[in-house]
Amino acid sequence: MPALTLVLLALAALGGAFAALYFLARRLDNYGIVDVAWAYAFAPVAWFYAAAGTGWLPRRVTIAILVTLWAARLGTHLLRRVAGHHPVEDGRYGQLRRDWAGNFAAKMFGFFQLQAVSIVLLAVPFLLPALNPTPAFSALELAGVALWLLALAGEATADAQLAAFKRDPAHRGRVCNVGLWRYSRHPNYFFEWLVWVAYLLFALASPWGWLAAIAPAAILYLLLRVTGIPLTEEQSLRSKGDAYRAYQRTTSAFVPWFPRSEGSGPQTPH
């Protein structure tokens, strides 16, 4: 099946699924469920490409397994968070309700459809290997798998450290600055980005593999400029105030780096 046909079929299916999800979110009055669905949705897309692709079978299965394990971990982590706070909605969506108050329903429906489009674009690193007929793994693909293992372990560690910090009642209202969070304000985002770099490495061994660069580039932009760090830090500043401002002054925003004292110069890695 041609690559364009696979992409269009995936987009049509995702568009319908996220339209249905929008109405479920309205019924639940909690739009945070879109984060959960976004994470889980990559697995069926990867398996669709693996099943319909014409490439070497072990390669198709390998990339689908990697995506499934990542999606299952991230989706389940987000599901626990959303379910644990329901009916209280994630603060980011509360802010969107206020920002889009004049035409909220239409804008949120468009936001859900945008998630479907984003999945198709970000799934390019899964499509290209599924079409690669070369009957052997390359060094780039093996490096991609190694980086994926490191990145997933780092992200899982960061999430576990933050969850453990929040479970302690003595830490209520305090900023988590232990473990990986001592070296980055968003280590979970940094390792999430590395997962996508790993997918790029894997895809670079396939024809037109450079197109897969759209995925880590888009993820990096979203994390640094749109729905990642900006919205998360706005929420942290509202809830923790000066304590979080002090954390911002001493801790790298993104790339893990040694913390600095309040009186030292500007911090380079971001």
CYANA upper distance limits for C-alpha pairs under 8 A (distance plus 0.5 A):
  1 MET  CA      5 THR  CA      7.20
  1 MET  CA      6 LEU  CA      7.35
  1 MET  CA     52 ALA  CA      7.12
  1 MET  CA     53 GLY  CA      7.38
  1 MET  CA     54 THR  CA      8.10
  2 PRO  CA      6 LEU  CA      7.00
  3 ALA  CA      7 VAL  CA      6.79
  3 ALA  CA    127 LEU  CA      8.15
  4 LEU  CA      8 LEU  CA      6.67
  5 THR  CA      9 LEU  CA      6.60
  6 LEU  CA     10 ALA  CA      6.65
  6 LEU  CA     49 TYR  CA      7.57
  6 LEU  CA     52 ALA  CA      8.23
  7 VAL  CA     11 LEU  CA      6.61
  7 VAL  CA    120 VAL  CA      7.31
  8 LEU  CA     12 ALA  CA      6.61
  9 LEU  CA     13 ALA  CA      6.73
 10 ALA  CA     14 LEU  CA      6.59
 10 ALA  CA     45 VAL  CA      7.17
 10 ALA  CA    120 VAL  CA      7.43
 11 LEU  CA     15 GLY  CA      6.43
 11 LEU  CA    116 ALA  CA      7.13
 11 LEU  CA    117 VAL  CA      7.09
 11 LEU  CA    120 VAL  CA      6.74
 12 ALA  CA     16 GLY  CA      6.87
 13 ALA  CA     17 ALA  CA      6.71
 14 LEU  CA     18 PHE  CA      6.50
 14 LEU  CA    116 ALA  CA      5.74
 14 LEU  CA    117 VAL  CA      8.45
 15 GLY  CA     19 ALA  CA      6.63
 15 GLY  CA    113 GLN  CA      6.45
 15 GLY  CA    116 ALA  CA      6.09
 15 GLY  CA    117 VAL  CA      8.23
 16 GLY  CA     20 ALA  CA      6.85
 17 ALA  CA     21 LEU  CA      6.67
 18 PHE  CA     22 TYR  CA      6.55
 18 PHE  CA    112 PHE  CA      6.41
 18 PHE  CA    113 GLN  CA      6.68
 18 PHE  CA    115 GLN  CA      8.20
 18 PHE  CA    116 ALA  CA      7.11
 19 ALA  CA     23 PHE  CA      7.30
 19 ALA  CA    109 PHE  CA      7.75
 19 ALA  CA    112 PHE  CA      7.50
 19 ALA  CA    113 GLN  CA      7.35
 20 ALA  CA     24 LEU  CA      6.95
 21 LEU  CA     25 ALA  CA      6.59
 21 LEU  CA     34 VAL  CA      7.88
 22 TYR  CA     26 ARG  CA      6.78
 22 TYR  CA     31 TYR  CA      8.11
 22 TYR  CA     34 VAL  CA      8.38
 22 TYR  CA    109 PHE  CA      6.84
 22 TYR  CA    112 PHE  CA      7.01
 23 PHE  CA     27 ARG  CA      6.74
 24 LEU  CA     28 LEU  CA      6.68
 25 ALA  CA     29 ASP  CA      6.14
 25 ALA  CA     30 ASN  CA      5.82
 25 ALA  CA     31 TYR  CA      5.57
 25 ALA  CA     32 GLY  CA      8.36
 25 ALA  CA     33 ILE  CA      7.23
 25 ALA  CA     34 VAL  CA      8.35
 26 ARG  CA     30 ASN  CA      7.21
 26 ARG  CA     31 TYR  CA      7.59
 28 LEU  CA     87 PRO  CA      8.40
 29 ASP  CA     87 PRO  CA      8.09
 30 ASN  CA     86 HIS  CA      7.98
 30 ASN  CA     87 PRO  CA      7.27
 30 ASN  CA     88 VAL  CA      8.07
 30 ASN  CA     89 GLU  CA      6.07
 31 TYR  CA     89 GLU  CA      7.71
 31 TYR  CA     93 TYR  CA      7.16
 32 GLY  CA     36 VAL  CA      8.03
 32 GLY  CA     82 VAL  CA      7.07
 32 GLY  CA     89 GLU  CA      6.79
 32 GLY  CA     90 ASP  CA      6.48
 32 GLY  CA     93 TYR  CA      7.19
 33 ILE  CA     37 ALA  CA      6.92
 33 ILE  CA     79 LEU  CA      8.03
 33 ILE  CA     82 VAL  CA      7.28
 34 VAL  CA     38 TRP  CA      6.45
 34 VAL  CA    112 PHE  CA      7.58
 35 ASP  CA     39 ALA  CA      6.90
 35 ASP  CA     75 GLY  CA      8.33
 35 ASP  CA     78 LEU  CA      7.50
 36 VAL  CA     40 TYR  CA      6.85
 36 VAL  CA     75 GLY  CA      5.55
 36 VAL  CA     76 THR  CA      7.96
 36 VAL  CA     78 LEU  CA      6.01
 36 VAL  CA     79 LEU  CA      6.12
 37 ALA  CA     41 ALA  CA      6.33
 37 ALA  CA     75 GLY  CA      7.67
 38 TRP  CA     42 PHE  CA      7.68
 38 TRP  CA     75 GLY  CA      8.36
 38 TRP  CA    115 GLN  CA      7.16
 38 TRP  CA    116 ALA  CA      8.30
 38 TRP  CA    119 ILE  CA      7.86
 39 ALA  CA     71 ALA  CA      5.82
 39 ALA  CA     72 ALA  CA      8.19
 39 ALA  CA     74 LEU  CA      6.77
 39 ALA  CA     75 GLY  CA      5.43
 40 TYR  CA     44 PRO  CA      8.41
 40 TYR  CA     71 ALA  CA      5.60
 40 TYR  CA     72 ALA  CA      6.75
 40 TYR  CA     74 LEU  CA      8.26
 40 TYR  CA     75 GLY  CA      5.73
 41 ALA  CA     45 VAL  CA      7.10
 41 ALA  CA     71 ALA  CA      8.12
 41 ALA  CA    119 ILE  CA      8.16
 42 PHE  CA     46 ALA  CA      6.57
 42 PHE  CA     67 VAL  CA      7.34
 42 PHE  CA     68 THR  CA      7.86
 42 PHE  CA     71 ALA  CA      6.93
 42 PHE  CA    119 ILE  CA      7.22
 42 PHE  CA    123 ALA  CA      7.73
 43 ALA  CA     47 TRP  CA      6.77
 43 ALA  CA     64 ALA  CA      7.48
 43 ALA  CA     67 VAL  CA      6.30
 43 ALA  CA     68 THR  CA      5.17
 43 ALA  CA     71 ALA  CA      6.66
 43 ALA  CA     72 ALA  CA      8.45
 44 PRO  CA     48 PHE  CA      6.47
 45 VAL  CA     49 TYR  CA      6.76
 45 VAL  CA    123 ALA  CA      8.03
 46 ALA  CA     50 ALA  CA      6.62
 46 ALA  CA     63 ILE  CA      7.97
 46 ALA  CA     64 ALA  CA      5.57
 46 ALA  CA     67 VAL  CA      7.25
 46 ALA  CA     68 THR  CA      8.25
 46 ALA  CA    123 ALA  CA      7.80
 46 ALA  CA    126 PHE  CA      6.41
 46 ALA  CA    127 LEU  CA      7.87
 47 TRP  CA     51 ALA  CA      6.44
 47 TRP  CA     61 VAL  CA      8.36
 47 TRP  CA     64 ALA  CA      5.99
 48 PHE  CA     52 ALA  CA      6.52
 49 TYR  CA     53 GLY  CA      5.89
 49 TYR  CA     60 ARG  CA      8.36
 49 TYR  CA    126 PHE  CA      7.68
 49 TYR  CA    127 LEU  CA      6.27
 49 TYR  CA    130 ALA  CA      6.71
 50 ALA  CA     57 LEU  CA      8.37
 50 ALA  CA     60 ARG  CA      5.31
 50 ALA  CA     61 VAL  CA      6.78
 50 ALA  CA     64 ALA  CA      7.03
 50 ALA  CA    127 LEU  CA      8.24
 50 ALA  CA    130 ALA  CA      5.95
 51 ALA  CA     60 ARG  CA      8.35
 53 GLY  CA     60 ARG  CA      8.02
 53 GLY  CA    127 LEU  CA      8.22
 53 GLY  CA    130 ALA  CA      5.48
 53 GLY  CA    131 LEU  CA      5.79
 54 THR  CA    130 ALA  CA      7.01
 54 THR  CA    131 LEU  CA      5.60
 54 THR  CA    132 ASN  CA      7.79
 54 THR  CA    133 PRO  CA      7.47
 55 GLY  CA     59 ARG  CA      7.88
 55 GLY  CA     60 ARG  CA      7.20
 55 GLY  CA    129 PRO  CA      7.47
 55 GLY  CA    130 ALA  CA      5.52
 55 GLY  CA    131 LEU  CA      4.64
 55 GLY  CA    132 ASN  CA      4.87
 55 GLY  CA    133 PRO  CA      4.61
 55 GLY  CA    134 THR  CA      7.87
 56 TRP  CA     60 ARG  CA      6.92
 56 TRP  CA    130 ALA  CA      7.78
 56 TRP  CA    131 LEU  CA      8.11
 56 TRP  CA    132 ASN  CA      6.81
 56 TRP  CA    133 PRO  CA      5.23
 56 TRP  CA    134 THR  CA      6.77
 56 TRP  CA    135 PRO  CA      6.21
 57 LEU  CA     61 VAL  CA      6.64
 57 LEU  CA    130 ALA  CA      8.43
 58 PRO  CA     62 THR  CA      6.45
 59 ARG  CA     63 ILE  CA      6.83
 59 ARG  CA    129 PRO  CA      7.12
 59 ARG  CA    130 ALA  CA      7.31
 59 ARG  CA    137 PHE  CA      7.80
 60 ARG  CA     64 ALA  CA      6.82
 60 ARG  CA    129 PRO  CA      6.92
 60 ARG  CA    130 ALA  CA      5.21
 61 VAL  CA     65 ILE  CA      6.58
 62 THR  CA     66 LEU  CA      6.78
 63 ILE  CA     67 VAL  CA      6.69
 63 ILE  CA    126 PHE  CA      6.89
 63 ILE  CA    129 PRO  CA      8.05
 64 ALA  CA     68 THR  CA      6.55
 64 ALA  CA    126 PHE  CA      7.84
 65 ILE  CA     69 LEU  CA      6.67
 66 LEU  CA     70 TRP  CA      6.78
 67 VAL  CA     71 ALA  CA      6.42
 68 THR  CA     72 ALA  CA      6.39
 69 LEU  CA     73 ARG  CA      6.70
 70 TRP  CA     74 LEU  CA      6.66
 70 TRP  CA    152 LEU  CA      7.59
 71 ALA  CA     75 GLY  CA      6.09
 72 ALA  CA     76 THR  CA      6.33
 73 ARG  CA     77 HIS  CA      6.62
 74 LEU  CA     78 LEU  CA      6.69
 75 GLY  CA     79 LEU  CA      6.49
 76 THR  CA     80 ARG  CA      6.64
 77 HIS  CA     81 ARG  CA      6.92
 78 LEU  CA     82 VAL  CA      6.57
 79 LEU  CA     83 ALA  CA      6.34
 80 ARG  CA     84 GLY  CA      6.20
 81 ARG  CA     85 HIS  CA      6.89
 82 VAL  CA     86 HIS  CA      6.52
 82 VAL  CA     89 GLU  CA      8.00
 82 VAL  CA     90 ASP  CA      7.84
 85 HIS  CA     89 GLU  CA      7.37
 85 HIS  CA     90 ASP  CA      8.38
 89 GLU  CA     93 TYR  CA      7.24
 89 GLU  CA     94 GLY  CA      7.13
 90 ASP  CA     94 GLY  CA      7.12
 91 GLY  CA     95 GLN  CA      6.74
 91 GLY  CA    235 GLN  CA      7.12
 92 ARG  CA     96 LEU  CA      6.91
 92 ARG  CA    231 LEU  CA      6.79
 92 ARG  CA    232 THR  CA      7.90
 92 ARG  CA    235 GLN  CA      7.84
 93 TYR  CA     97 ARG  CA      6.68
 94 GLY  CA     98 ARG  CA      7.08
 95 GLN  CA     99 ASP  CA      6.62
 96 LEU  CA    100 TRP  CA      6.27
 96 LEU  CA    101 ALA  CA      8.46
 97 ARG  CA    101 ALA  CA      6.12
 97 ARG  CA    104 PHE  CA      6.93
100 TRP  CA    104 PHE  CA      5.30
100 TRP  CA    107 LYS  CA      7.57
103 ASN  CA    107 LYS  CA      6.81
104 PHE  CA    108 MET  CA      6.41
105 ALA  CA    109 PHE  CA      6.65
106 ALA  CA    110 GLY  CA      6.77
107 LYS  CA    111 PHE  CA      6.62
108 MET  CA    112 PHE  CA      6.76
109 PHE  CA    113 GLN  CA      6.90
110 GLY  CA    114 LEU  CA      6.58
111 PHE  CA    115 GLN  CA      7.05
112 PHE  CA    116 ALA  CA      7.44
113 GLN  CA    117 VAL  CA      7.07
114 LEU  CA    118 SER  CA      6.56
115 GLN  CA    119 ILE  CA      6.74
116 ALA  CA    120 VAL  CA      7.12
117 VAL  CA    121 LEU  CA      6.88
118 SER  CA    122 LEU  CA      6.46
119 ILE  CA    123 ALA  CA      6.38
120 VAL  CA    124 VAL  CA      7.44
121 LEU  CA    214 ILE  CA      7.98
121 LEU  CA    215 ALA  CA      7.50
122 LEU  CA    212 ALA  CA      8.40
122 LEU  CA    214 ILE  CA      7.50
122 LEU  CA    215 ALA  CA      5.15
122 LEU  CA    218 ALA  CA      8.33
123 ALA  CA    127 LEU  CA      6.96
123 ALA  CA    215 ALA  CA      7.92
124 VAL  CA    128 LEU  CA      6.85
124 VAL  CA    211 LEU  CA      7.79
124 VAL  CA    212 ALA  CA      5.94
124 VAL  CA    214 ILE  CA      8.43
124 VAL  CA    215 ALA  CA      7.76
125 PRO  CA    129 PRO  CA      7.51
125 PRO  CA    199 TYR  CA      6.36
125 PRO  CA    200 LEU  CA      6.45
125 PRO  CA    202 PHE  CA      8.08
125 PRO  CA    203 ALA  CA      5.76
125 PRO  CA    209 GLY  CA      7.93
125 PRO  CA    211 LEU  CA      8.38
125 PRO  CA    212 ALA  CA      5.26
125 PRO  CA    215 ALA  CA      7.82
126 PHE  CA    130 ALA  CA      7.09
126 PHE  CA    199 TYR  CA      8.10
126 PHE  CA    203 ALA  CA      7.79
127 LEU  CA    131 LEU  CA      7.22
128 LEU  CA    132 ASN  CA      7.04
128 LEU  CA    203 ALA  CA      6.78
128 LEU  CA    206 SER  CA      6.73
128 LEU  CA    207 PRO  CA      7.67
128 LEU  CA    208 TRP  CA      7.80
128 LEU  CA    209 GLY  CA      6.99
128 LEU  CA    212 ALA  CA      8.43
129 PRO  CA    202 PHE  CA      8.15
129 PRO  CA    203 ALA  CA      6.20
129 PRO  CA    205 ALA  CA      8.30
129 PRO  CA    206 SER  CA      6.17
131 LEU  CA    206 SER  CA      8.45
132 ASN  CA    206 SER  CA      6.07
132 ASN  CA    207 PRO  CA      7.37
137 PHE  CA    141 GLU  CA      6.63
137 PHE  CA    142 LEU  CA      7.47
138 SER  CA    142 LEU  CA      6.93
138 SER  CA    205 ALA  CA      7.09
139 ALA  CA    143 ALA  CA      6.59
140 LEU  CA    144 GLY  CA      6.57
140 LEU  CA    201 LEU  CA      6.30
140 LEU  CA    202 PHE  CA      6.42
140 LEU  CA    204 LEU  CA      7.54
140 LEU  CA    205 ALA  CA      6.55
141 GLU  CA    145 VAL  CA      6.83
141 GLU  CA    201 LEU  CA      6.79
141 GLU  CA    202 PHE  CA      4.66
141 GLU  CA    203 ALA  CA      7.77
141 GLU  CA    204 LEU  CA      8.34
141 GLU  CA    205 ALA  CA      6.95
142 LEU  CA    146 ALA  CA      6.80
142 LEU  CA    202 PHE  CA      7.87
143 ALA  CA    147 LEU  CA      6.65
143 ALA  CA    198 ALA  CA      8.24
143 ALA  CA    201 LEU  CA      7.52
143 ALA  CA    202 PHE  CA      7.94
144 GLY  CA    148 TRP  CA      6.51
144 GLY  CA    197 VAL  CA      8.37
144 GLY  CA    198 ALA  CA      4.96
144 GLY  CA    199 TYR  CA      6.78
144 GLY  CA    200 LEU  CA      7.97
144 GLY  CA    201 LEU  CA      5.37
144 GLY  CA    202 PHE  CA      5.32
145 VAL  CA    149 LEU  CA      6.79
145 VAL  CA    198 ALA  CA      7.19
145 VAL  CA    202 PHE  CA      7.66
146 ALA  CA    150 LEU  CA      6.97
146 ALA  CA    198 ALA  CA      8.48
147 LEU  CA    151 ALA  CA      6.51
147 LEU  CA    194 LEU  CA      7.94
147 LEU  CA    195 VAL  CA      7.78
147 LEU  CA    198 ALA  CA      5.96
148 TRP  CA    152 LEU  CA      6.48
148 TRP  CA    194 LEU  CA      7.78
148 TRP  CA    195 VAL  CA      5.75
148 TRP  CA    198 ALA  CA      5.67
148 TRP  CA    199 TYR  CA      7.95
149 LEU  CA    153 ALA  CA      6.64
150 LEU  CA    154 GLY  CA      6.67
151 ALA  CA    155 GLU  CA      6.65
151 ALA  CA    191 PHE  CA      5.44
151 ALA  CA    192 GLU  CA      7.29
151 ALA  CA    194 LEU  CA      6.07
151 ALA  CA    195 VAL  CA      5.90
152 LEU  CA    156 ALA  CA      6.56
152 LEU  CA    191 PHE  CA      7.36
152 LEU  CA    192 GLU  CA      7.84
152 LEU  CA    195 VAL  CA      7.09
153 ALA  CA    157 THR  CA      6.57
154 GLY  CA    158 ALA  CA      6.68
154 GLY  CA    187 PRO  CA      8.39
154 GLY  CA    188 ASN  CA      7.86
154 GLY  CA    191 PHE  CA      6.34
155 GLU  CA    159 ASP  CA      6.71
155 GLU  CA    187 PRO  CA      7.55
155 GLU  CA    188 ASN  CA      5.26
155 GLU  CA    189 TYR  CA      8.05
155 GLU  CA    190 PHE  CA      8.37
155 GLU  CA    191 PHE  CA      5.59
155 GLU  CA    192 GLU  CA      6.72
156 ALA  CA    160 ALA  CA      6.60
156 ALA  CA    188 ASN  CA      8.13
157 THR  CA    161 GLN  CA      6.59
157 THR  CA    180 LEU  CA      8.48
158 ALA  CA    162 LEU  CA      6.76
158 ALA  CA    179 GLY  CA      8.20
158 ALA  CA    180 LEU  CA      6.58
158 ALA  CA    181 TRP  CA      7.69
158 ALA  CA    187 PRO  CA      6.66
158 ALA  CA    188 ASN  CA      5.92
159 ASP  CA    163 ALA  CA      6.64
159 ASP  CA    188 ASN  CA      6.89
160 ALA  CA    164 ALA  CA      6.59
161 GLN  CA    165 PHE  CA      6.68
161 GLN  CA    178 VAL  CA      8.05
161 GLN  CA    179 GLY  CA      7.27
161 GLN  CA    180 LEU  CA      8.33
162 LEU  CA    166 LYS  CA      6.75
162 LEU  CA    176 CYS  CA      7.11
162 LEU  CA    181 TRP  CA      8.43
163 ALA  CA    167 ARG  CA      6.74
164 ALA  CA    168 ASP  CA      7.39
165 PHE  CA    171 HIS  CA      7.19
165 PHE  CA    176 CYS  CA      6.99
166 LYS  CA    171 HIS  CA      6.86
166 LYS  CA    172 ARG  CA      7.42
166 LYS  CA    176 CYS  CA      8.47
167 ARG  CA    171 HIS  CA      8.39
168 ASP  CA    172 ARG  CA      7.89
171 HIS  CA    175 VAL  CA      8.26
173 GLY  CA    239 SER  CA      7.81
173 GLY  CA    240 LYS  CA      6.60
174 ARG  CA    240 LYS  CA      7.38
174 ARG  CA    243 ALA  CA      7.77
175 VAL  CA    240 LYS  CA      7.80
175 VAL  CA    243 ALA  CA      7.29
175 VAL  CA    244 TYR  CA      6.88
175 VAL  CA    247 TYR  CA      8.04
176 CYS  CA    181 TRP  CA      6.97
176 CYS  CA    182 ARG  CA      8.40
177 ASN  CA    181 TRP  CA      5.24
177 ASN  CA    182 ARG  CA      4.94
177 ASN  CA    183 TYR  CA      8.45
177 ASN  CA    185 ARG  CA      8.37
177 ASN  CA    247 TYR  CA      8.46
178 VAL  CA    182 ARG  CA      5.48
179 GLY  CA    183 TYR  CA      8.23
180 LEU  CA    184 SER  CA      6.99
180 LEU  CA    187 PRO  CA      6.78
180 LEU  CA    256 PRO  CA      8.01
181 TRP  CA    185 ARG  CA      6.16
181 TRP  CA    186 HIS  CA      7.39
181 TRP  CA    187 PRO  CA      6.79
182 ARG  CA    251 THR  CA      7.49
182 ARG  CA    258 PHE  CA      8.38
182 ARG  CA    259 PRO  CA      7.35
183 TYR  CA    187 PRO  CA      8.30
183 TYR  CA    251 THR  CA      6.64
183 TYR  CA    252 SER  CA      6.95
183 TYR  CA    256 PRO  CA      5.22
183 TYR  CA    257 TRP  CA      5.42
183 TYR  CA    258 PHE  CA      5.97
183 TYR  CA    259 PRO  CA      6.37
184 SER  CA    251 THR  CA      6.29
184 SER  CA    252 SER  CA      5.37
184 SER  CA    253 ALA  CA      6.11
184 SER  CA    254 PHE  CA      6.10
184 SER  CA    255 VAL  CA      6.70
184 SER  CA    256 PRO  CA      5.07
184 SER  CA    257 TRP  CA      7.00
185 ARG  CA    247 TYR  CA      8.32
185 ARG  CA    248 GLN  CA      7.97
185 ARG  CA    251 THR  CA      6.69
185 ARG  CA    252 SER  CA      6.61
185 ARG  CA    253 ALA  CA      5.45
185 ARG  CA    254 PHE  CA      6.86
186 HIS  CA    190 PHE  CA      6.98
186 HIS  CA    229 ILE  CA      7.95
186 HIS  CA    253 ALA  CA      6.74
186 HIS  CA    254 PHE  CA      6.02
187 PRO  CA    191 PHE  CA      6.70
187 PRO  CA    254 PHE  CA      6.97
187 PRO  CA    255 VAL  CA      7.82
187 PRO  CA    256 PRO  CA      7.20
188 ASN  CA    192 GLU  CA      6.54
189 TYR  CA    193 TRP  CA      6.68
189 TYR  CA    223 LEU  CA      7.40
189 TYR  CA    228 GLY  CA      8.14
189 TYR  CA    254 PHE  CA      7.77
190 PHE  CA    194 LEU  CA      6.93
190 PHE  CA    254 PHE  CA      6.31
190 PHE  CA    255 VAL  CA      6.78
190 PHE  CA    256 PRO  CA      8.43
191 PHE  CA    195 VAL  CA      6.85
192 GLU  CA    196 TRP  CA      7.40
193 TRP  CA    197 VAL  CA      6.94
193 TRP  CA    216 PRO  CA      6.86
193 TRP  CA    219 ILE  CA      6.96
193 TRP  CA    220 LEU  CA      6.93
194 LEU  CA    198 ALA  CA      6.64
194 LEU  CA    216 PRO  CA      8.42
195 VAL  CA    199 TYR  CA      6.98
196 TRP  CA    200 LEU  CA      6.79
196 TRP  CA    215 ALA  CA      7.01
196 TRP  CA    216 PRO  CA      5.53
196 TRP  CA    219 ILE  CA      8.19
197 VAL  CA    201 LEU  CA      6.82
197 VAL  CA    216 PRO  CA      6.07
198 ALA  CA    202 PHE  CA      6.83
199 TYR  CA    203 ALA  CA      6.69
199 TYR  CA    212 ALA  CA      8.45
200 LEU  CA    204 LEU  CA      6.55
200 LEU  CA    209 GLY  CA      8.13
200 LEU  CA    210 TRP  CA      8.32
200 LEU  CA    212 ALA  CA      6.02
200 LEU  CA    213 ALA  CA      6.48
200 LEU  CA    215 ALA  CA      8.01
200 LEU  CA    216 PRO  CA      7.77
201 LEU  CA    205 ALA  CA      7.82
203 ALA  CA    209 GLY  CA      5.50
203 ALA  CA    210 TRP  CA      8.09
203 ALA  CA    212 ALA  CA      6.94
204 LEU  CA    208 TRP  CA      8.01
204 LEU  CA    209 GLY  CA      4.61
204 LEU  CA    210 TRP  CA      6.29
204 LEU  CA    212 ALA  CA      7.90
205 ALA  CA    209 GLY  CA      6.86
209 GLY  CA    213 ALA  CA      8.45
212 ALA  CA    216 PRO  CA      8.46
213 ALA  CA    217 ALA  CA      6.65
214 ILE  CA    218 ALA  CA      6.34
215 ALA  CA    219 ILE  CA      6.62
216 PRO  CA    220 LEU  CA      6.43
217 ALA  CA    221 TYR  CA      6.77
218 ALA  CA    222 LEU  CA      6.65
219 ILE  CA    223 LEU  CA      6.52
220 LEU  CA    224 LEU  CA      6.51
221 TYR  CA    225 ARG  CA      6.05
221 TYR  CA    226 VAL  CA      7.48
222 LEU  CA    226 VAL  CA      5.20
222 LEU  CA    227 THR  CA      6.22
222 LEU  CA    228 GLY  CA      6.55
223 LEU  CA    227 THR  CA      6.64
223 LEU  CA    228 GLY  CA      4.48
223 LEU  CA    229 ILE  CA      6.12
223 LEU  CA    230 PRO  CA      8.42
224 LEU  CA    228 GLY  CA      6.66
224 LEU  CA    229 ILE  CA      6.01
224 LEU  CA    230 PRO  CA      7.40
225 ARG  CA    229 ILE  CA      7.48
225 ARG  CA    230 PRO  CA      6.73
226 VAL  CA    230 PRO  CA      6.73
226 VAL  CA    231 LEU  CA      7.75
227 THR  CA    231 LEU  CA      6.13
227 THR  CA    232 THR  CA      8.16
228 GLY  CA    232 THR  CA      6.61
229 ILE  CA    233 GLU  CA      6.30
230 PRO  CA    234 GLU  CA      6.64
231 LEU  CA    235 GLN  CA      6.78
232 THR  CA    236 SER  CA      6.72
233 GLU  CA    237 LEU  CA      6.48
234 GLU  CA    238 ARG  CA      6.78
235 GLN  CA    239 SER  CA      6.75
236 SER  CA    240 LYS  CA      6.13
236 SER  CA    241 GLY  CA      7.76
236 SER  CA    244 TYR  CA      7.19
237 LEU  CA    241 GLY  CA      5.14
237 LEU  CA    242 ASP  CA      7.99
237 LEU  CA    244 TYR  CA      6.46
237 LEU  CA    245 ARG  CA      7.56
240 LYS  CA    244 TYR  CA      6.13
241 GLY  CA    245 ARG  CA      6.98
242 ASP  CA    246 ALA  CA      6.67
243 ALA  CA    247 TYR  CA      6.89
244 TYR  CA    248 GLN  CA      6.66
245 ARG  CA    249 ARG  CA      6.90
246 ALA  CA    250 THR  CA      7.03
246 ALA  CA    262 GLU  CA      8.21
247 TYR  CA    251 THR  CA      6.36
248 GLN  CA    252 SER  CA      7.84
248 GLN  CA    253 ALA  CA      7.72
249 ARG  CA    262 GLU  CA      7.04
250 THR  CA    259 PRO  CA      5.98
250 THR  CA    260 ARG  CA      5.46
250 THR  CA    261 SER  CA      6.44
250 THR  CA    262 GLU  CA      6.55
250 THR  CA    267 GLN  CA      8.26
251 THR  CA    257 TRP  CA      8.11
251 THR  CA    258 PHE  CA      8.06
251 THR  CA    259 PRO  CA      5.53
251 THR  CA    260 ARG  CA      7.28
251 THR  CA    267 GLN  CA      8.36
252 SER  CA    256 PRO  CA      6.88
252 SER  CA    257 TRP  CA      6.63
252 SER  CA    258 PHE  CA      8.36
252 SER  CA    259 PRO  CA      7.54
252 SER  CA    267 GLN  CA      7.32
252 SER  CA    268 THR  CA      8.28
252 SER  CA    269 PRO  CA      6.53
252 SER  CA    270 HIS  CA      6.15
253 ALA  CA    269 PRO  CA      8.09
253 ALA  CA    270 HIS  CA      5.58
254 PHE  CA    269 PRO  CA      7.79
254 PHE  CA    270 HIS  CA      5.42
255 VAL  CA    269 PRO  CA      6.30
255 VAL  CA    270 HIS  CA      6.03
256 PRO  CA    269 PRO  CA      8.16
257 TRP  CA    269 PRO  CA      7.31
260 ARG  CA    264 SER  CA      6.96
260 ARG  CA    267 GLN  CA      7.97
